[in-house]
């Protein structure tokens, strides 16, 4: 066999090898993929579905459906990498220039910045890209099944990640109930929900999840939501990071043999109806109801993406 023949054989082997794996990619890890899809669904459920209704036939007053969002960002048959990249760019810094949904912004306004990591957005993107959520039948046929399938936490979460899941589940319950109260009773009358039901629902979630969960603030509306000294330290530190345009990060510490984790709560556009500027964002009727229910109120004067307060999750080690 000549030297030339050997070279040809080697080249043929290389070509055949590249044909069996054209992009030289590593084999798909199905366990890792399923875990990412579970995380993606849970993040959607906890952060997105309360405003971006997953029911394509349902009504929503605050944002386009999640199906409409996917359809717009899939325009042009983009790759999964490009789809993910565009979501990360927009969700990290929402702006009209970065959005692919100019008409939605005109109708609903610009969504607030979400305090999600790039990895969390990647999980959301992976779930959206790989599921037919844009199909009108998806909600009626598959939504309940997906909740059952992805209803438990993925294995291997760190304490700070597990605490975040507890906080997000509670946030989702409060968000859905508040949005329903606003849509059915108008903002000023929905204050009854905040004054009577919010803490009650939070306590119920604590029991259901077997942890202690509360929301606290340095500018509390309800006396029960006033931050203590340690919680205030975290709020001040988080505000400092925000002022420097740096990523907000949770904090976890050990207190009396338990994990206690802190997660920031950011003001979004809907919050401004009750927590914004008195002479601009808050309507007179709403302001009168606030004064009636909370005579010592401090929770006003906020702007979008300000820190409203924090979630405190107290868990067993």
C-alpha positions as CSV (number, residue, x, y, z in Angstrom):
1,X,0.0,0.0,0.0
2,X,1.5,3.3,-1.0
3,X,1.7,6.4,1.2
4,X,-1.0,8.1,-1.0
5,X,-3.4,5.2,-0.4
6,X,-2.9,5.5,3.4
7,X,-3.7,9.2,3.3
8,X,-6.9,8.6,1.3
9,X,-8.1,5.9,3.7
10,X,-7.5,8.3,6.7
11,X,-9.4,11.1,5.0
12,X,-12.3,8.7,4.2
13,X,-12.5,7.7,7.8
14,X,-12.6,11.3,8.9
15,X,-15.4,12.1,6.4
16,X,-17.4,9.1,7.6
17,X,-16.9,10.1,11.2
18,X,-18.2,13.6,10.5
19,X,-21.2,12.2,8.7
20,X,-22.3,10.2,11.7
21,X,-22.0,13.4,13.9
22,X,-22.0,16.3,11.5
23,X,-21.5,19.0,14.1
24,X,-19.1,16.9,16.2
25,X,-21.6,17.4,19.1
26,X,-21.6,15.4,22.2
27,X,-24.5,12.8,22.5
28,X,-27.6,14.2,24.1
29,X,-27.9,13.6,27.8
30,X,-31.6,12.8,28.1
31,X,-31.6,13.1,31.9
32,X,-30.0,16.6,31.7
33,X,-32.5,17.5,28.9
34,X,-35.5,16.4,31.0
35,X,-34.3,18.3,34.0
36,X,-33.8,21.4,31.9
37,X,-37.4,21.1,30.5
38,X,-38.8,20.6,34.0
39,X,-37.0,23.7,35.3
40,X,-38.2,25.6,32.2
41,X,-41.8,24.7,32.8
42,X,-41.6,25.6,36.5
43,X,-40.0,29.0,35.7
44,X,-42.8,29.7,33.2
45,X,-45.4,28.7,35.7
46,X,-43.9,30.8,38.5
47,X,-42.8,33.9,36.5
48,X,-44.6,34.1,33.2
49,X,-48.0,32.4,33.0
50,X,-49.8,34.8,35.5
51,X,-49.4,37.6,32.9
52,X,-48.7,35.7,29.7
53,X,-51.8,33.5,29.8
54,X,-50.8,30.0,28.5
55,X,-54.4,29.6,27.1
56,X,-54.3,30.9,23.6
57,X,-58.1,31.3,23.7
58,X,-58.1,33.0,27.1
59,X,-58.3,36.7,27.7
60,X,-55.4,38.6,29.2
61,X,-55.4,42.3,30.1
62,X,-51.7,42.8,30.9
63,X,-49.6,40.9,28.3
64,X,-49.8,38.8,25.1
65,X,-50.2,35.1,25.5
66,X,-47.0,33.0,25.9
67,X,-48.0,31.3,22.6
68,X,-47.9,34.7,20.8
69,X,-44.5,35.5,22.3
70,X,-43.1,32.2,21.0
71,X,-44.6,32.6,17.6
72,X,-43.1,36.1,17.2
73,X,-39.6,35.0,18.4
74,X,-39.7,31.9,16.1
75,X,-40.4,34.0,13.0
76,X,-38.0,33.0,10.2
77,X,-37.5,29.5,11.6
78,X,-34.7,30.5,13.9
79,X,-32.4,28.0,15.5
80,X,-32.7,27.1,19.2
81,X,-29.5,29.0,19.9
82,X,-30.7,32.1,18.2
83,X,-34.1,31.8,19.9
84,X,-32.4,31.5,23.3
85,X,-30.0,34.4,22.6
86,X,-32.9,36.8,21.7
87,X,-34.8,36.0,24.8
88,X,-31.8,36.5,27.0
89,X,-31.0,39.8,25.4
90,X,-34.6,41.1,25.9
91,X,-35.3,39.7,29.4
92,X,-31.9,40.9,30.8
93,X,-32.7,44.4,29.6
94,X,-36.2,45.0,28.3
95,X,-36.4,47.8,25.7
96,X,-38.4,48.5,22.6
97,X,-35.2,48.3,20.5
98,X,-34.5,44.8,21.8
99,X,-38.1,43.6,21.4
100,X,-39.6,41.7,18.5
101,X,-43.1,42.7,19.7
102,X,-43.4,46.4,19.0
103,X,-47.2,46.3,18.8
104,X,-47.5,44.5,22.1
105,X,-45.4,47.2,23.8
106,X,-47.8,49.8,22.4
107,X,-50.8,47.9,23.7
108,X,-49.5,46.6,27.1
109,X,-46.4,48.7,27.8
110,X,-42.8,47.4,28.3
111,X,-42.5,44.4,30.6
112,X,-40.3,44.8,33.7
113,X,-36.9,43.4,34.0
114,X,-37.0,39.9,35.4
115,X,-34.4,38.9,38.0
116,X,-33.6,35.7,36.3
117,X,-30.1,34.3,35.5
118,X,-29.0,33.5,32.0
119,X,-29.2,29.8,32.9
120,X,-32.9,30.2,34.0
121,X,-33.8,32.0,30.8
122,X,-32.0,29.2,28.8
123,X,-34.3,26.7,30.5
124,X,-37.4,28.7,29.7
125,X,-36.2,29.0,26.1
126,X,-35.5,25.3,25.8
127,X,-39.0,24.4,27.1
128,X,-40.7,26.9,24.7
129,X,-38.7,25.9,21.7
130,X,-39.2,22.1,22.2
131,X,-42.9,22.1,23.0
132,X,-45.9,23.0,20.8
133,X,-47.1,25.6,23.2
134,X,-48.3,27.7,20.3
135,X,-50.8,25.1,19.3
136,X,-54.3,26.3,20.3
137,X,-55.0,22.8,21.8
138,X,-51.9,22.8,24.0
139,X,-53.5,24.4,27.0
140,X,-56.7,22.2,27.0
141,X,-54.8,18.9,26.3
142,X,-51.4,19.2,27.8
143,X,-51.1,22.0,30.4
144,X,-52.5,19.9,33.3
145,X,-50.3,17.0,32.2
146,X,-47.2,19.2,32.2
147,X,-48.0,20.4,35.7
148,X,-48.2,16.9,36.9
149,X,-45.1,15.8,35.0
150,X,-43.0,18.8,36.1
151,X,-44.6,19.5,39.5
152,X,-41.8,18.3,41.7
153,X,-38.4,20.0,42.0
154,X,-35.5,18.7,40.0
155,X,-33.1,16.6,42.0
156,X,-29.8,18.0,43.1
157,X,-30.9,21.6,43.9
158,X,-28.7,23.6,46.3
159,X,-30.5,25.1,49.3
160,X,-30.5,28.6,47.7
161,X,-32.0,27.1,44.5
162,X,-34.6,25.1,46.4
163,X,-35.5,28.2,48.5
164,X,-36.0,30.2,45.2
165,X,-38.4,27.5,44.0
166,X,-40.4,27.9,47.2
167,X,-40.5,31.7,46.8
168,X,-41.5,31.5,43.1
169,X,-44.3,29.0,43.8
170,X,-45.7,31.3,46.4
171,X,-45.3,34.3,44.1
172,X,-47.2,32.5,41.4
173,X,-50.1,31.8,43.7
174,X,-50.2,35.4,44.9
175,X,-49.8,36.8,41.4
176,X,-52.7,34.8,39.9
177,X,-55.0,35.7,42.7
178,X,-54.1,39.4,42.6
179,X,-54.4,39.6,38.8
180,X,-57.8,37.9,39.0
181,X,-58.9,40.5,41.7
182,X,-57.7,43.4,39.6
183,X,-59.5,42.1,36.5
184,X,-62.8,41.4,38.2
185,X,-62.9,44.1,40.9
186,X,-60.7,46.9,39.5
187,X,-57.5,48.1,41.3
188,X,-59.0,50.0,44.1
189,X,-61.3,47.2,45.2
190,X,-58.5,44.6,44.7
191,X,-56.8,46.2,47.7
192,X,-59.2,44.1,49.8
193,X,-57.3,41.0,48.5
194,X,-54.0,42.5,49.6
195,X,-55.2,43.5,53.1
196,X,-57.1,40.3,53.8
197,X,-55.8,37.5,51.7
198,X,-52.1,38.0,50.7
199,X,-50.6,37.1,54.1
200,X,-53.2,34.3,54.5
201,X,-52.2,32.8,51.2
202,X,-48.5,33.1,52.0
203,X,-49.0,31.3,55.3
204,X,-51.0,28.6,53.5
205,X,-48.1,28.1,51.0
206,X,-45.7,27.8,54.0
207,X,-47.8,25.0,55.3
208,X,-48.1,23.3,52.0
209,X,-44.4,23.4,51.2
210,X,-43.3,22.7,54.8
211,X,-41.2,25.9,55.1
212,X,-41.6,29.4,56.5
213,X,-42.2,32.0,53.8
214,X,-42.8,35.7,54.2
215,X,-42.4,39.0,52.3
216,X,-40.8,41.9,54.0
217,X,-39.8,45.5,53.1
218,X,-38.0,48.5,54.4
219,X,-41.1,50.5,53.2
220,X,-43.9,48.3,54.4
221,X,-47.6,48.8,53.9
222,X,-48.7,46.2,56.4
223,X,-47.0,46.2,59.8
224,X,-46.6,42.4,59.5
225,X,-44.3,42.9,56.5
226,X,-41.7,45.1,58.2
227,X,-38.1,43.9,57.7
228,X,-36.0,43.1,60.7
229,X,-32.3,44.1,61.1
230,X,-30.8,41.2,59.2
231,X,-33.4,41.5,56.4
232,X,-32.7,45.3,56.1
233,X,-29.0,44.6,55.7
234,X,-29.8,42.5,52.6
235,X,-32.2,45.0,51.2
236,X,-29.7,47.8,51.5
237,X,-27.0,45.6,49.9
238,X,-29.3,44.7,47.0
239,X,-30.2,48.3,46.4
240,X,-26.5,49.1,46.2
241,X,-26.0,46.4,43.6
242,X,-29.0,47.7,41.6
243,X,-27.7,51.3,41.7
244,X,-24.5,50.0,40.1
245,X,-26.4,48.0,37.5
246,X,-25.0,44.8,38.8
247,X,-26.8,41.4,39.1
248,X,-28.9,40.9,42.2
249,X,-27.9,37.7,43.9
250,X,-29.8,35.8,46.7
251,X,-28.2,35.4,50.1
252,X,-28.4,32.4,52.3
253,X,-27.3,32.1,55.9
254,X,-27.6,29.6,58.8
255,X,-29.8,30.7,61.7
256,X,-30.5,28.4,64.7
257,X,-29.6,25.3,62.6
258,X,-31.8,26.2,59.7
259,X,-31.2,27.7,56.2
260,X,-32.7,31.2,55.8
261,X,-32.6,32.6,52.3
262,X,-33.3,36.1,50.9
263,X,-34.5,36.9,47.4
264,X,-35.2,40.4,46.0
265,X,-38.7,41.5,44.9
266,X,-38.7,44.0,42.0
267,X,-41.5,46.4,41.2
268,X,-43.2,45.8,37.8
269,X,-45.7,47.9,35.8
270,X,-48.7,46.3,37.5
271,X,-47.3,47.1,41.0
272,X,-47.2,50.8,40.2
273,X,-51.0,51.0,40.3
274,X,-50.7,50.8,44.1
275,X,-47.0,51.5,44.8
276,X,-46.0,54.1,42.3
277,X,-46.1,57.9,42.4
278,X,-49.2,59.3,44.2
279,X,-50.0,62.0,41.7
280,X,-49.1,60.0,38.6
281,X,-49.4,56.2,38.9
282,X,-51.9,55.8,41.7
283,X,-55.5,56.8,40.9
284,X,-57.4,59.0,43.5
285,X,-59.9,56.2,44.2
286,X,-57.1,53.7,44.7
287,X,-55.2,56.2,47.0
288,X,-58.3,56.7,49.1
289,X,-58.7,52.9,49.6
290,X,-55.0,52.6,50.5
291,X,-55.4,55.3,53.2
292,X,-58.5,53.5,54.5
293,X,-56.8,50.1,54.8
294,X,-53.3,51.3,55.6
295,X,-53.2,54.6,57.5
296,X,-49.5,54.3,58.2
297,X,-48.5,53.3,54.6
298,X,-44.9,53.7,53.5
299,X,-45.1,51.6,50.3
300,X,-45.3,54.2,47.5
301,X,-43.1,56.3,45.3
302,X,-41.5,53.4,43.5
303,X,-40.4,53.2,39.9
304,X,-40.2,50.1,37.7
305,X,-37.5,47.7,38.7
306,X,-37.0,49.3,42.1
307,X,-36.6,46.8,45.0
308,X,-40.0,46.5,46.7
309,X,-38.7,44.2,49.4
310,X,-37.6,40.6,49.7
311,X,-38.8,37.0,50.0
312,X,-37.5,35.3,53.2
313,X,-37.5,31.5,53.1
314,X,-36.7,29.6,56.3
315,X,-35.9,25.9,55.6
316,X,-34.7,22.8,57.3
317,X,-31.0,22.0,56.7
